[in-house]
Amino acid sequence: MRLSPRPLPRPWRRCGPAALALAALALTPVPAAATPASSGGGPCSQLSSVRVPGAEHQEAACLDDLTTAGTAASGHTDPADWAGLTSKDLSVPSGVPGVQVDGYFPDTSTTNTNHGWNHDSQFVIRLPDRWNGGLVVAGTPGNREQYANDRAIADWVLSRGYAYAATDKGNTGLGFYRDGKHPGDAIAEWNDRLTQLTRATRAAIVRHYHRPPSRTLVTGMSNGGYLVRWQLENHPELFDGGVDWEGTLWRSDGPTLLDFLPAALRAYPAYAVGGEEADAAREALHTAGFPAGSEFLWPYHYQVYWDLTQRIYREELDPGFDGPTEAGTPFCAPGTAACDADYDYAARPREVPRAVRKTALTGRIGKPLITLHGTLDVLLPIARDSDVYARMVRQAGGGSLHRYYRIQGGTHTDALFDLYPDRLRPLAPCHRTAFTALENWLTTGHRPPASHTVPLPADTNPATLPNACSLDTRPETTSSTTH
């Protein structure tokens, strides 16, 4: 779940609570040679034939550029959706002409206001003129809308010739928990909507390009990464593989964010005040999973992420905790009535883990998966999230299908790199490297390096880190890994 802030340090507007460029390997850049979308008349002559099965409403447009360099100007993206998710110096491509389809599937909730539709289950599909035969689908981080991945993911995969599709997951915003009849329904809908979009986009591609996609990949960050895991566990028949960028872990028996965020809310105020109790409070945060060395990130996350994330996701899964109060009391003191700082997931009635079970992961993936997670993530601490999920995959017998890279110095929100370039590294370039490694894995059968912690490069020059990442086991050199 990426509850990512808007341009730093502004707090929330829309919540969301984020070669293996191996220089030693010649990796296949794309799964198939790029080919024109159509012959004669150009792709724009086929706008009337682009149909998304099951869509209640759709609008197609022929664009000179499907990337944010073009769509931000033409109104075919919403920069507020993707603001704050990437470092400012991330290299993004441009100049990808093609067809964009915006629309929505039938739904009863109305939190998504894009296009003035006030209708959820909105989607965007982008079909480049020169198509490599592949499709990339994604769900959004946090509770953002369908354009949230445009700069972090869509621009890059479109430039490689992929068709691209993304969904708003069926509910958006800070009040997403109001959707659904029962606890857990809103999160469960996220999974259904990505499955729905994948099937519909594959069919739309056949109509547009006159052949089915040769490869379908799923990727996403935070809540979007959770969707990658869930889809490869539950619908592997739809996908060839996926890249999970710090996906949220949901397990009915824990750990979940409802375990470690209350501990942070209890301990952080004493740590911030200092004095005799500060050392004990710091140790309590470390015990809860927040890594040593991440202390410089705690003030920002306490103010922006921890409290709000705990309250709205607890409301989604355990609304009875605070009775008629909706999503608790912000920054309440431990010991006050129904305070989320005192929340004890393990002590809650069995109806609560039953609600979590609707969305729970098992680790039983059916297709190749690459997971990335930053070691300094203090929204979803790595020890309580991806470390656990990697063990789940191994225990379920899927270890040969999984590669897990712990990115030293990475945190949950790449925009924080711009504030701390001497302490952090962004994950977006590592995502690109992992995506390329997945392509090579599927195309040639060459497996990526074994799972390991990826060290910071010897040269941590802030000018090169936003666009450099090698997942090789050997020491990284920025000169050989820049994309």
Secondary structure, 3 states (H helix, E strand, C coil): CCCCCCCCCCCCCCCCCCCCCCCCCCCCCCCCCCEECCCCCCHHHHHHHCCCCCCCEEEEEEECCCCHHHHHHHCCCCHHHHCCCCCCCCCCCCCCCEEEEEEECCCCCCCCCHHHCCCCCEEEEEEECEECCEEEEEECCCCCCCCCCHHHHHHHHHHCCCEEEEECCCCCCCCHHHCCCCCCHHHHHHHHHHHHHHHHHHHHHHHHHCCCCCEEEEEEECHHHHHHHHHHHHCHHHCCEEEEECCCCCCCCCCCHHHHHHHHHHHHHHHHHCCCCHHHHHHHHHHHCCCCCCHHHHHHHHHHHHHHHHHHHHHHHCHHHHCCCCCCCCCCCCCCCCCHHHCCHHHCCCHHHHHHHCCCCCCCCCCCEEEEEECCCCCCCHHHCHHHHHHHHHHCCCHHHEEEEEECCECCCCCHHHHCCCCCECCHHHHHHHHHHHHHHHHHCCCCCCCEEECCCCCCCCCCHHHECCCCCCCCCHHHCEC
